Amino acid sequence: MIQETVLTPEGHKKLLQELEVLRQKRKIISDRIEEAKELGDLSENAEYHEAKNDQAFTEGRIIEVESLLNNARVVNKSSKNHDIVQLGSTVIVSQNGKKLTYDIVGINEADPVDGKISNESPLGGMFLGKRKGDVVEVNTPKGLQAFKIEDIS
């Protein structure tokens, strides 16, 4: 069974751009392979083997990105109910007096360093369905952490 990929519009656009770059790279690698073949004996041709490895990686990633896009459901942030946290929401929380901002995204877009947390992560999952003013407690490696939801957009 093929699993649905949930993406924000930004994540969808990013994957489309990556696919375009990969397709351009495919042509460049193909040219490198042809040039390497002209160098002679393929069994000891480092340029050829390197280009073939690059080709395998690139083709694999193209298949992966196409599959993600073909099975994607793009969440529309503008049509969201901003009263509750859901996929695509931006959540402003306070923790120990410090304000933090998180975007709740699908697992393929998660980048915690950039404030994008997956709806499937412990923290992201705990925010889902909560409202402004709710306090969410999450067990972390540092112990139980409390987050108060200040705003949702």
Secondary structure, DSSP 8 states (H G I E B T S, - for coil): ----EEE-HHHHHHHHHHHHHHHHHHHHHHHHHHHHHTTS-GGG-HHHHHHHHHHHHHHHHHHHHHHHHHTEEE--GGGS-TTB--TT-EEEEEETTEEEEEEEE-TTT-BGGGTEEETTSHHHHHHTT-BTT-EEEEEETTEEEEEEEEEE-
